[in-house]
Amino acid sequence: MHLLGQVFSHRQRSGHSSVALLAVPLGLILAITLADVFSPRGVPLGPLLIVAPAITASFAGPVLTAVMGVVAVAALFSIGLTPPILLGTLYFDSQVISLLVVSAIVTVFRYLQGRHSRELTQVRTVSETTQRVLLRPLPHRIGPLWVASVYLAAQEQSLIGGDLYATVRTPCGTRLIIGDVMGKGLTALGDAALLLGAFREAAHREATLPDLMAYLDHSVCWHLAEPSERDQVGECFITAAVLDIPDEHPMVQMVVCGHPPPLLLRDWQVTTLRATHPAPPLGLGELTRPDYHVDTFAFEPRDVLLLHTDGVTEARDAQGAFYPLAERAASWAHYKPSALIRHLRADLLAHVGGHLADDAAAIAVQRTFPPAPTGTTEHAPPFRPTDEGDQDRL
């Protein structure tokens, strides 16, 4: 009910603003009519009346545009009835016909534009719903972790593509996946949905990361082998990185399957967490029989992990230069995850001029300080911002 009230209120405000703006074309019609009547007959101003329906179409619907066209034609007839009477002459009739035709064209185009806008609104609504179902919004707090994420779809009028991410809480910590499906469109969307579903189901059951990765690879291979989905096995694959972050130990375990390595931000320094033995992308397991090696890295309180897809690092500016993620991230090393992701999003879009060539996703994860032991007060002090500009810093 509250949403319906907001929509109704918005429409009411839009309607009131449209009615108020009608004073502009009506004033122009009156001014042009008076100027034509009192100007020398050698200076016909009647054809200028076409500006009235044209201006109306910029802020009102087709009905008001057509009404304004009728008013403009009526004003032209009033001009023709003033001495010397021009009504019935070939010159005047051509003006009337031209005004009628142009008004009708403007009205039709305004109707088509309105219908196209409604269709785009419906598409974005469906796309947003799909995104919320498939890529569930990550909570800002997951156990001892602060989390923030961003997703930028390259396809126009779309909010989601082939990039994916998800988190799952386990009894001992948090498991996180970020991936990128080869391809675009509905096919990539279906592959992303399959992998996310498999991850959310198996992350609770599989005790080790290698077992989890093997399960995910089998799921993707089985999906790709479906005749209705692919003509040949192995035409598609998914790069992914899966991380296991224990609650009690300041470390992170990681398995990488052909995915860009994450960045570790610590004390204004950026370290690339490269896998020792990266596995091939998911979906190629039946061809290569991978051995999923687990890499372990220190992940201390206040450290920030920045996971991303290749849509971030391979984004190019007008001169063809790649986006320098590690360099930019170093200047944001002391920001909270939410502020870091906000800066990354704005800077990335500025780098590419507002249009990405590929989907891009990023996740920032920061470990918080562990709670103090019972009965003691000695623990790391929380950060206290010294001024308003430091509210987003660690």
Secondary structure per residue as TSV (DSSP state, phi and psi in degrees):
chain	resnum	aa	ss	phi	psi
A	1	M	-	360.0	-38.7
A	2	H	H	-64.5	-40.1
A	3	L	H	-64.5	-42.6
A	4	L	H	-61.7	-38.9
A	5	G	H	-64.1	-38.4
A	6	Q	H	-65.5	-42.6
A	7	V	H	-62.6	-45.1
A	8	F	H	-63.0	-41.9
A	9	S	H	-63.4	-40.7
A	10	H	H	-63.3	-42.5
A	11	R	H	-65.6	-37.4
A	12	Q	H	-62.3	-45.0
A	13	R	H	-63.3	-39.4
A	14	S	H	-64.5	-41.1
A	15	G	H	-64.9	-42.5
A	16	H	H	-63.9	-40.2
A	17	S	H	-66.7	-37.0
A	18	S	H	-65.1	-42.8
A	19	V	H	-63.8	-39.9
A	20	A	H	-65.6	-37.5
A	21	L	H	-72.6	-16.2
A	22	L	T	-62.9	-19.4
A	23	A	H	-62.8	-27.3
A	24	V	H	-68.6	-56.3
A	25	P	H	-65.4	-34.5
A	26	L	H	-64.3	-40.6
A	27	G	H	-63.7	-38.4
A	28	L	H	-65.5	-40.3
A	29	I	H	-61.3	-45.1
A	30	L	H	-63.7	-43.3
A	31	A	H	-65.8	-43.5
A	32	I	H	-65.1	-41.3
A	33	T	H	-62.3	-48.8
A	34	L	H	-64.4	-39.5
A	35	A	H	-64.7	-39.1
A	36	D	H	-68.3	-40.2
A	37	V	H	-65.6	-41.3
A	38	F	H	-96.3	0.7
A	39	S	S	-91.7	161.7
A	40	P	-	-58.3	146.1
A	41	R	T	-64.6	-14.8
A	42	G	T	-80.1	-4.9
A	43	V	S	-118.2	80.9
A	44	P	-	-73.3	127.0
A	45	L	-	-111.3	-2.8
A	46	G	G	-55.5	-39.8
A	47	P	G	-60.0	-20.7
A	48	L	G	-69.4	-11.2
A	49	L	G	-63.8	-15.8
A	50	I	G	-64.7	-20.2
A	51	V	H	-65.0	-25.0
A	52	A	H	-64.3	-56.1
A	53	P	H	-65.8	-30.1
A	54	A	H	-65.5	-43.3
A	55	I	H	-67.7	-39.1
A	56	T	H	-61.4	-36.9
A	57	A	H	-64.8	-20.1
A	58	S	T	-76.1	-17.9
A	59	F	T	-135.2	-10.6
A	60	A	S	-121.8	172.5
A	61	G	-	-83.5	-178.0
A	62	P	H	-64.6	-30.5
A	63	V	H	-66.0	-51.1
A	64	L	H	-64.7	-33.3
A	65	T	H	-64.1	-43.2
A	66	A	H	-65.8	-40.5
A	67	V	H	-60.9	-42.2
A	68	M	H	-66.4	-32.7
A	69	G	H	-64.9	-41.1
A	70	V	H	-63.6	-42.1
A	71	V	H	-62.4	-40.2
A	72	A	H	-64.5	-40.1
A	73	V	H	-65.0	-41.8
A	74	A	H	-62.0	-39.3
A	75	A	H	-65.2	-37.0
A	76	L	H	-65.6	-38.4
A	77	F	H	-64.5	-37.8
A	78	S	H	-65.1	-32.9
A	79	I	H	-66.4	-41.3
A	80	G	H	-68.3	-20.9
A	81	L	H	-88.7	-10.0
A	82	T	S	-81.4	146.1
A	83	P	S	-62.5	142.6
A	84	P	S	-71.8	135.7
A	85	I	-	-67.2	122.8
A	86	L	-	-101.3	-9.3
A	87	L	T	-60.2	128.8
A	88	G	T	100.3	-13.6
A	89	T	S	-79.1	155.1
A	90	L	H	-63.3	-39.2
A	91	Y	H	-63.6	-44.0
A	92	F	H	-70.9	-41.2
A	93	D	H	-60.8	-36.6
A	94	S	H	-66.0	-34.7
A	95	Q	H	-64.1	-43.4
A	96	V	H	-63.1	-46.2
A	97	I	H	-63.2	-42.3
A	98	S	H	-62.6	-42.6
A	99	L	H	-64.1	-41.0
A	100	L	H	-63.2	-45.7
A	101	V	H	-64.5	-47.5
A	102	V	H	-65.3	-39.0
A	103	S	H	-62.6	-41.5
A	104	A	H	-64.4	-41.3
A	105	I	H	-64.2	-44.8
A	106	V	H	-61.1	-40.6
A	107	T	H	-64.9	-42.7
A	108	V	H	-64.2	-44.6
A	109	F	H	-64.6	-34.8
A	110	R	H	-66.9	-37.4
A	111	Y	H	-65.1	-44.5
A	112	L	H	-65.4	-38.8
A	113	Q	H	-65.0	-39.8
A	114	G	H	-64.5	-40.8
A	115	R	H	-65.7	-39.2
A	116	H	H	-64.4	-39.7
A	117	S	H	-64.0	-39.3
A	118	R	H	-65.8	-38.2
A	119	E	H	-65.3	-41.5
A	120	L	H	-64.5	-37.5
A	121	T	H	-63.5	-41.2
A	122	Q	H	-65.0	-40.7
A	123	V	H	-62.6	-44.2
A	124	R	H	-67.2	-33.7
A	125	T	H	-65.6	-45.2
A	126	V	H	-63.5	-41.7
A	127	S	H	-63.9	-40.9
A	128	E	H	-66.3	-39.3
A	129	T	H	-63.9	-41.9
A	130	T	H	-62.6	-40.9
A	131	Q	H	-62.5	-41.2
A	132	R	H	-68.9	-30.9
A	133	V	H	-76.9	-45.1
A	134	L	H	-81.0	-57.4
A	135	L	S	-99.0	85.9
A	136	R	-	-63.5	137.4
A	137	P	-	-57.6	130.9
A	138	L	-	-74.8	136.3
A	139	P	-	-66.8	151.9
A	140	H	S	-69.4	-25.3
A	141	R	E	-129.5	124.7
A	142	I	E	-127.8	102.7
A	143	G	T	58.7	-126.8
A	144	P	T	-88.8	18.0
A	145	L	E	-115.0	140.2
A	146	W	E	-96.5	134.4
A	147	V	E	-133.0	142.9
A	148	A	E	-146.4	148.9
A	149	S	E	-144.6	162.1
A	150	V	E	-146.2	144.0
A	151	Y	E	-133.2	127.0
A	152	L	E	-125.2	113.7
A	153	A	-	-87.2	137.2
A	154	A	S	-78.1	-33.4
A	155	Q	S	-69.5	130.2
A	156	E	T	-62.9	144.4
A	157	Q	T	63.3	17.7
A	158	S	-	-120.5	148.4
A	159	L	S	-108.6	-4.0
A	160	I	-	-150.7	149.4
A	161	G	-	-142.9	-128.6
A	162	G	S	-96.3	-6.5
A	163	D	E	-79.7	153.8
A	164	L	E	-151.1	157.0
A	165	Y	E	-161.0	156.7
A	166	A	E	-167.1	159.1
A	167	T	E	-131.0	150.2
A	168	V	E	-139.7	131.0
A	169	R	E	-84.6	134.1
A	170	T	-	-117.2	169.3
A	171	P	S	-59.0	-24.8
A	172	C	S	-107.6	-10.3
A	173	G	E	175.0	-147.8
A	174	T	E	-129.4	133.1
A	175	R	E	-110.5	139.9
A	176	L	E	-137.4	140.2
A	177	I	E	-128.0	142.2
A	178	I	E	-136.6	137.0
A	179	G	E	-151.6	173.6
A	180	D	E	-145.8	120.6
A	181	V	E	-87.2	134.3
A	182	M	S	-67.2	128.0
A	183	G	S	106.1	179.4
A	184	K	-	-139.4	178.2
A	185	G	H	79.1	-158.1
A	186	L	H	-66.8	-32.2
A	187	T	H	-62.4	-47.9
A	188	A	H	-63.6	-36.7
A	189	L	H	-63.3	-42.2
A	190	G	H	-65.0	-39.7
A	191	D	H	-65.4	-40.4
A	192	A	H	-63.5	-41.2
A	193	A	H	-62.8	-39.9
A	194	L	H	-62.0	-48.6
A	195	L	H	-65.8	-41.0
A	196	L	H	-63.9	-41.0
A	197	G	H	-63.1	-42.5
A	198	A	H	-65.0	-39.7
A	199	F	H	-66.1	-45.8
A	200	R	H	-64.6	-30.2
A	201	E	H	-77.9	-42.5
A	202	A	H	-90.3	-19.6
A	203	A	T	-60.6	-27.8
A	204	H	T	-80.1	-30.6
A	205	R	T	-93.1	-38.2
A	206	E	-	-80.4	122.0
A	207	A	S	-73.4	-34.9
A	208	T	S	-115.7	157.5
A	209	L	H	-64.6	-41.4
A	210	P	H	-58.7	-40.6
A	211	D	H	-64.4	-40.3
A	212	L	H	-63.7	-44.9
A	213	M	H	-65.2	-38.1
A	214	A	H	-63.2	-39.7
A	215	Y	H	-64.7	-43.4
A	216	L	H	-64.8	-40.0
A	217	D	H	-65.4	-42.2
A	218	H	H	-62.6	-39.6
A	219	S	H	-63.7	-43.4
A	220	V	H	-67.8	-42.5
A	221	C	H	-61.8	-42.3
A	222	W	H	-63.6	-39.5
A	223	H	H	-66.1	-42.5
A	224	L	H	-70.1	-22.8
A	225	A	T	-80.0	-8.9
A	226	E	-	-64.2	126.1
A	227	P	T	-60.8	-33.6
A	228	S	T	-73.1	-17.1
A	229	E	T	-97.4	-38.5
A	230	R	-	-139.7	147.0
A	231	D	S	-78.4	-32.5
A	232	Q	S	-135.4	144.2
A	233	V	T	-70.3	141.4
A	234	G	T	88.6	7.4
A	235	E	S	-75.5	-16.6
A	236	C	-	-133.7	151.2
A	237	F	-	-149.8	168.6
A	238	I	E	-132.1	120.5
A	239	T	E	-80.9	145.1
A	240	A	E	-156.6	155.2
A	241	A	E	-133.1	129.4
A	242	V	E	-118.1	129.9
A	243	L	E	-120.2	142.9
A	244	D	E	-119.5	116.5
A	245	I	E	-114.8	103.8
A	246	P	E	-67.4	150.5
A	247	D	S	-73.8	-37.2
A	248	E	S	-94.9	-13.2
A	249	H	S	-120.9	133.8
A	250	P	S	-78.7	67.1
A	251	M	E	-150.7	170.2
A	252	V	E	-138.6	135.1
A	253	Q	E	-105.2	141.8
A	254	M	E	-144.2	141.2
A	255	V	E	-126.1	127.6
A	256	V	E	-113.6	130.4
A	257	C	E	-118.9	80.2
A	258	G	B	68.7	14.8
A	259	H	-	-101.5	152.2
A	260	P	-	-57.9	137.3
A	261	P	-	-69.3	147.7
A	262	P	-	-74.4	167.7
A	263	L	E	-110.6	142.6
A	264	L	E	-109.9	120.6
A	265	L	E	-102.8	119.7
A	266	R	E	-148.7	119.4
A	267	D	T	53.3	52.6
A	268	W	T	64.3	10.8
A	269	Q	E	-111.2	144.4
A	270	V	E	-117.5	123.5
A	271	T	E	-118.6	131.3
A	272	T	E	-84.8	121.6
A	273	L	-	-87.6	85.9
A	274	R	-	-84.1	136.8
A	275	A	-	-72.6	140.3
A	276	T	S	-68.3	-45.8
A	277	H	S	-133.3	82.1
A	278	P	-	-65.7	141.9
A	279	A	B	-88.9	161.1
A	280	P	-	-68.5	163.4
A	281	P	-	-58.4	153.9
A	282	L	B	-64.0	139.3
A	283	G	T	105.4	-10.6
A	284	L	-	-111.2	8.0
A	285	G	H	-61.7	-36.1
A	286	E	H	-69.7	-18.2
A	287	L	H	-92.8	-27.7
A	288	T	H	-118.9	-17.5
A	289	R	-	50.4	69.1
A	290	P	-	-72.3	155.7
A	291	D	-	-110.6	111.7
A	292	Y	-	-82.6	105.3
A	293	H	-	-91.7	133.3
A	294	V	-	-96.6	122.9
A	295	D	E	-100.3	139.7
A	296	T	E	-118.4	132.2
A	297	F	E	-131.4	152.3
A	298	A	E	-71.0	138.9
A	299	F	-	-140.6	88.6
A	300	E	-	-86.5	164.3
A	301	P	T	-55.7	141.5
A	302	R	T	77.7	-12.1
A	303	D	-	-66.2	150.7
A	304	V	E	-126.9	126.9
A	305	L	E	-95.4	131.8
A	306	L	E	-118.4	105.9
A	307	L	E	-98.7	146.7
A	308	H	E	-155.8	165.0
A	309	T	-	-101.7	170.2
A	310	D	H	-70.2	-11.3
A	311	G	H	-64.8	-20.7
A	312	V	H	-81.8	-54.5
A	313	T	H	-74.0	-22.3
A	314	E	T	-98.4	7.4
A	315	A	-	-69.1	133.5
A	316	R	B	-114.4	149.3
A	317	D	-	-90.0	-171.0
A	318	A	T	-63.2	-26.9
A	319	Q	T	-90.5	0.8
A	320	G	-	87.8	8.8
A	321	A	-	-80.4	137.6
A	322	F	B	-71.4	156.7
A	323	Y	-	-72.8	122.9
A	324	P	-	-82.6	78.3
A	325	L	H	-61.7	-49.4
A	326	A	H	-61.3	-40.3
A	327	E	H	-65.8	-44.1
A	328	R	H	-69.0	-38.5
A	329	A	H	-64.1	-29.3
A	330	A	H	-62.2	-32.6
A	331	S	H	-79.2	-11.4
A	332	W	T	-110.6	15.4
A	333	A	T	-63.8	-24.0
A	334	H	T	-102.4	18.2
A	335	Y	B	-96.3	152.6
A	336	K	-	-65.6	159.8
A	337	P	H	-54.3	-42.4
A	338	S	H	-63.9	-42.8
A	339	A	H	-69.8	-38.2
A	340	L	H	-61.3	-46.9
A	341	I	H	-64.9	-37.0
A	342	R	H	-63.7	-43.2
A	343	H	H	-66.4	-40.7
A	344	L	H	-61.9	-45.4
A	345	R	H	-60.6	-48.6
A	346	A	H	-64.9	-41.6
A	347	D	H	-69.5	-38.4
A	348	L	H	-65.6	-44.9
A	349	L	H	-64.9	-36.2
A	350	A	H	-66.5	-35.6
A	351	H	H	-64.6	-40.6
A	352	V	H	-94.8	3.4
A	353	G	T	74.3	22.9
A	354	G	T	90.5	-4.3
A	355	H	-	-130.8	113.7
A	356	L	-	-86.7	143.4
A	357	A	S	-85.2	-18.2
A	358	D	S	-144.3	156.2
A	359	D	-	-61.2	149.0
A	360	A	E	-138.0	137.5
A	361	A	E	-141.3	149.5
A	362	A	E	-151.2	147.6
A	363	I	E	-134.1	132.9
A	364	A	E	-112.3	130.2
A	365	V	E	-128.6	127.4
A	366	Q	E	-123.4	134.0
A	367	R	E	-84.5	132.0
A	368	T	-	-88.2	170.7
A	369	F	-	-71.1	140.5
A	370	P	-	-67.9	153.1
A	371	P	-	-64.3	151.0
A	372	A	-	-69.0	146.1
A	373	P	-	-59.6	151.4
A	374	T	T	-61.4	130.9
A	375	G	T	87.3	1.9
A	376	T	-	-123.0	161.4
A	377	T	-	-123.5	2.4
A	378	E	-	-87.8	107.7
A	379	H	S	-156.6	169.3
A	380	A	-	-63.4	131.3
A	381	P	-	-69.6	144.7
A	382	P	-	-69.4	155.5
A	383	F	-	-72.8	134.4
A	384	R	-	-120.8	113.8
A	385	P	-	-63.3	138.7
A	386	T	S	-90.1	-20.8
A	387	D	S	-150.4	175.5
A	388	E	G	-64.9	-29.8
A	389	G	G	-74.3	-12.1
A	390	D	G	-98.1	10.0
A	391	Q	T	-63.0	-28.7
A	392	D	T	-94.7	1.3
A	393	R	B	-89.0	159.5
A	394	L	-	-72.1	360.0
